[in-house]
Amino acid sequence: MQRAFSHTMRRPAAKRLAMAAWMAALSVEPAVAWIDFGALDLSGVADWIDENMGVVQDQLILPSAVEAEIVAAFQSQIDAWLVAADEALHDMHPEDMAELEPYLRVAAAHARDIPALADYANWLTARLDYFAAARQAVAAIPAPRPPVPEPVRRPAPSQPPPAPRTPAARPTPPRPAPPPPEVRQRRATHASSREEWRKRVSTKPKPAGAETLMPELKQAFRSAGVPPELVWIAEIESSMNPDARSPRGAVGLFQITAPTARSLGLATAPEDERRHPAKSADAAARYLRYLHGRFGSWPLALAAYNAGEGRVSGLLRQRKASDFDGIASALPMETRMYVPRVLETVRLREGVDPDRLPPPG
């Protein structure tokens, strides 16, 4: 019987959709808990395409109903992964980030093909290094092995049990117990160390569009009296993509939330000025100037930019601290890594000592 098809698409795009269908069978919780992505075999994707879709002159014929179902399932999966990523970034420990990392790399790569998720993919891409750092820290500092229980000796049965008529359900393995607190703290310290971030950013190429945007962004920072070297915050926040959007609603090169944007004089409707490079740079620079005036150092200003000034202020008060190192262990994992990542990116891109950046002028 001849099948009815809506349109054709090139084989690589269809392969991505086939892979999406395969991945959509996974849910975030099992993925985070026990699936080893590296052990899964993707070799069957091409065979699935050949068996289930028609190919004419190197174009893949895709049934419209199949495409719609695959895209909807994949979009739902990506939505769940984005939420999981955001929650893990705000956690105090790196273990969930480490488990999510391979899934998020796939999600970031394939979400760009779905218009409704492309802006979120830009946000996620800018944060993949956090998850990679967490994964490396967990691998570098393994948890102690639990003691092996003594085997239970049972008497041999007089006769073998009858074979089951239906295959037994595969038991769900228990989720591993969390590592001891001292291991979690060592991992968090490793993932957020200046030395590790200096090595991690040292091989990073500049984002696409950086050379074009830099003169305009630096001028905005100079006009606000803020060291222009700090414009590289935009690389960390958005990979220099003005359309990046976070699951919490932050938008633009500098990932400014709607309430902060309005307090800084940026309109969010009908045109969202957070997407305008010069206007968003001016707002970010003025906000950084204010944060430095409140907290007295760039590391604390950067921590407040990422985690919120209320959280930083409260921790300084609770811990009777006066610098970033005094509160770092109580900050979310993203913020603990954000501050050294920004400072070491400034070192790499500008060739300056980030610890000697002057205060606002």
C-alpha positions in Angstrom: 0.0 0.0 0.0 1.3 3.5 -0.9 1.8 5.6 2.3 0.9 9.3 2.3 3.7 11.7 3.3 3.6 15.3 4.1 7.1 16.4 3.0 10.7 15.3 2.7 13.8 16.1 4.6 17.4 15.3 4.4 18.8 12.2 6.0 20.8 14.0 8.8 17.7 15.8 10.0 15.7 12.7 10.0 18.4 10.8 11.9 18.1 13.5 14.5 14.4 12.9 14.7 14.9 9.2 14.9 17.3 9.6 17.7 14.8 12.0 19.3 12.2 9.2 19.3 14.7 6.8 20.9 15.6 9.3 23.5 12.0 10.3 24.3 11.5 6.9 25.8 13.8 8.0 28.6 12.5 10.0 31.5 14.6 12.4 33.6 14.4 10.5 36.9 15.6 7.1 35.6 18.2 8.9 33.5 19.5 10.8 36.5 19.3 7.7 38.7 21.0 4.9 36.9 21.3 5.0 33.1 24.8 5.1 31.8 24.5 7.1 28.6 27.9 6.1 27.4 27.0 2.5 27.5 23.9 2.8 25.3 24.2 1.7 21.7 23.0 4.2 19.1 24.0 2.0 16.1 20.4 0.9 15.6 19.2 4.4 14.8 20.1 4.2 11.1 18.6 0.8 10.8 15.4 2.1 12.3 15.3 4.8 9.7 15.9 2.5 6.8 13.2 0.1 8.0 10.5 2.6 8.9 10.9 5.5 6.5 11.2 5.8 2.7 14.3 7.2 1.0 14.1 8.8 -2.5 17.2 10.2 -4.1 19.0 10.7 -0.8 16.0 12.4 0.7 14.1 10.9 3.6 10.3 10.7 3.3 8.8 11.4 6.7 5.2 10.7 7.6 3.7 13.9 9.0 2.0 12.0 11.9 5.3 10.4 12.8 7.2 13.7 12.7 4.6 15.4 14.9 4.6 12.7 17.4 8.4 12.5 17.6 8.9 16.2 17.9 6.2 16.5 20.6 7.7 13.7 22.6 11.2 15.1 22.2 10.1 18.6 23.2 8.5 17.2 26.3 11.7 15.3 27.1 13.9 18.4 26.5 11.5 20.5 28.7 12.0 18.0 31.5 15.8 18.0 31.1 15.9 21.8 31.1 14.0 21.9 34.4 16.3 19.2 35.9 19.4 21.2 34.7 18.1 24.4 36.3 17.4 22.6 39.6 20.8 20.9 39.6 22.5 24.3 39.1 20.8 25.6 42.2 21.7 22.5 44.3 24.6 22.6 46.8 26.3 19.5 45.6 27.7 18.3 42.2 26.4 14.8 42.0 23.1 15.4 40.2 24.9 17.7 37.8 27.4 15.0 37.0 24.7 12.5 36.2 22.8 14.9 34.0 25.8 16.0 32.0 25.7 13.5 29.1 22.0 13.9 28.6 22.2 17.7 28.5 24.9 17.6 25.8 22.5 15.6 23.6 19.6 17.9 24.6 21.5 21.1 23.8 22.6 19.8 20.4 19.2 18.6 19.3 17.0 21.3 20.9 18.2 23.8 18.3 16.2 21.9 15.7 12.9 22.7 17.6 12.0 26.4 17.2 10.2 26.5 20.5 13.3 25.3 22.3 16.1 27.0 20.4 16.5 29.9 22.8 16.7 27.6 25.7 19.3 25.5 23.9 21.4 28.7 23.8 21.1 29.1 27.5 21.9 25.4 28.2 24.9 25.4 25.8 26.5 28.3 27.8 26.2 26.1 31.0 27.4 22.7 29.8 30.9 23.4 31.2 29.4 23.5 34.7 28.1 20.0 34.3 31.3 18.8 32.7 33.2 20.2 35.7 30.9 18.5 38.1 31.2 15.2 36.3 35.0 15.5 36.3 35.0 16.3 40.1 32.9 13.2 40.8 35.2 11.0 38.8 38.3 12.5 40.4 37.0 12.0 44.0 35.2 8.6 44.1 33.0 7.7 47.1 34.3 4.9 49.4 33.0 1.5 48.4 30.3 0.1 50.7 31.2 -3.1 52.6 30.4 -6.3 50.8 27.8 -8.3 52.8 28.5 -11.8 53.7 26.8 -14.3 51.3 23.7 -16.0 52.7 24.0 -19.8 52.6 20.8 -21.6 51.8 20.3 -25.3 51.5 20.1 -26.7 47.9 16.5 -27.3 46.8 15.5 -31.0 46.4 14.4 -30.3 42.9 14.8 -27.3 40.5 11.9 -24.7 40.6 9.6 -24.8 37.6 10.4 -22.3 34.8 8.1 -19.2 34.8 5.6 -19.0 32.0 6.3 -15.3 31.4 9.6 -13.5 31.8 10.2 -12.1 35.2 10.1 -8.3 35.4 13.6 -6.8 35.6 14.0 -5.5 39.2 14.6 -1.8 39.5 18.0 -1.3 41.1 18.1 0.9 44.2 19.5 4.4 43.8 23.0 4.6 45.1 23.2 6.1 48.6 24.6 9.7 48.6 28.3 9.9 49.3 29.5 11.0 52.8 29.3 14.8 53.4 33.1 15.2 53.3 33.3 13.6 49.8 30.5 15.9 48.5 32.3 18.9 49.9 35.6 17.9 48.4 33.9 17.4 45.0 32.2 20.8 45.2 35.6 22.4 46.1 37.3 20.7 43.2 34.6 21.7 40.7 34.8 25.3 41.7 38.5 25.8 42.1 40.2 28.7 40.3 43.0 26.3 39.1 40.5 23.9 37.5 38.6 26.7 35.8 41.9 28.3 34.5 42.6 25.0 32.8 39.1 24.4 31.6 38.7 27.8 29.9 42.2 27.8 28.5 41.3 25.9 25.3 37.9 27.6 24.7 37.5 29.4 21.4 35.8 32.7 21.4 32.0 32.4 20.8 30.7 33.2 17.3 30.0 36.9 17.0 32.2 37.9 19.8 34.5 40.1 17.7 31.6 41.9 16.2 29.9 42.5 19.5 32.8 43.4 21.7 33.4 47.1 20.6 29.8 48.0 21.3 29.6 46.1 24.6 32.9 47.4 25.9 31.8 51.0 25.1 28.7 50.5 27.2 30.7 49.2 30.2 33.2 52.1 29.9 30.3 54.6 29.8 29.0 53.1 33.1 32.5 53.3 34.7 32.8 49.5 34.8 36.0 47.7 33.7 35.3 46.8 30.0 37.1 43.4 30.6 34.0 42.3 32.4 31.9 42.2 29.2 33.0 38.6 28.9 30.3 37.8 31.4 28.2 37.6 28.2 30.2 34.5 27.1 29.4 32.8 30.4 25.8 33.8 30.5 24.7 33.3 26.9 27.6 32.2 24.7 27.2 35.7 23.2 23.7 34.9 21.9 21.2 37.7 22.4 18.3 35.2 22.1 19.3 33.0 24.9 16.5 32.4 27.4 16.7 30.6 30.8 13.9 28.4 32.2 13.4 31.1 34.9 12.8 33.8 32.3 16.2 35.5 32.1 16.9 36.8 28.5 19.7 38.2 26.4 23.5 38.4 26.3 23.6 39.1 30.1 20.7 37.0 31.1 18.7 39.7 32.9 15.4 38.8 34.5 12.2 40.8 33.8 12.0 42.4 37.2 15.7 43.5 37.1 15.3 44.7 33.6 12.4 47.0 34.6 14.3 48.3 37.6 17.1 49.2 35.2 14.8 50.9 32.7 14.7 48.2 30.1 11.4 47.4 28.5 10.3 43.8 28.1 7.3 44.4 25.9 6.2 44.9 23.2 9.9 44.8 22.2 12.2 43.0 24.7 15.1 45.3 25.0 17.1 42.6 26.8 17.8 41.2 23.4 19.3 44.5 22.3 23.1 44.2 22.7 24.0 47.8 23.6 20.9 48.3 25.8 21.4 45.1 27.7 25.1 45.8 28.2 24.4 49.2 29.6 21.9 47.7 32.0 24.2 44.9 33.1 27.1 47.4 33.6 25.0 49.7 35.7 23.8 46.7 37.8 27.4 45.5 38.3 28.4 49.0 39.3 25.6 49.0 41.9 26.6 45.5 43.2 30.2 46.4 43.6 29.2 49.5 45.5 27.1 47.4 47.8 29.5 44.5 48.4 32.9 46.1 47.8 34.6 43.5 45.5 34.2 42.0 42.1 33.9 38.4 43.3 31.1 39.3 45.6 29.4 41.5 42.9 29.6 38.6 40.5 28.2 36.2 43.1 25.3 38.5 43.7 24.7 39.0 39.9 24.3 35.2 39.6 22.7 34.1 42.9 20.9 37.3 43.9 22.0 40.1 46.1 19.6 39.1 48.9 21.2 35.6 49.2 24.8 37.0 49.2 23.9 39.7 51.8 22.2 37.2 54.0 25.2 34.8 53.9 27.7 37.5 54.6 25.7 38.5 57.7 25.1 34.9 58.9 28.7 33.9 58.5 30.2 37.2 59.6 32.2 37.1 56.4 33.6 39.9 54.2 34.7 38.1 51.0 33.6 35.5 48.5 35.7 32.7 50.0 33.9 33.2 53.3 30.5 32.3 51.8 31.3 30.2 48.8 30.6 26.8 50.4 27.0 27.9 51.2 26.2 29.1 47.6 24.6 27.1 44.9 26.9 25.0 42.7 26.4 27.3 39.7 27.5 30.4 41.6 30.5 28.6 43.2 31.7 27.9 39.6 30.4 31.1 38.0 32.7 33.4 39.9 36.0 31.6 39.0 34.7 30.9 35.5 34.1 34.7 34.9 37.5 35.7 36.4 39.5 33.1 34.5 37.7 33.9 31.2 38.6 37.5 31.7 42.2 36.4 32.2 42.2 34.4 29.0 40.4 36.9 26.8 42.0 40.1 28.0 45.4 38.9 29.3 45.0 40.8 32.6 45.0 39.7 36.2 41.3 39.6 37.1 42.1 40.0 40.8 43.5 43.5 39.9 40.5 44.9 38.1 39.8 48.4 39.4 36.6 49.4 41.1 34.0 51.4 39.2 35.2 54.8 38.2 
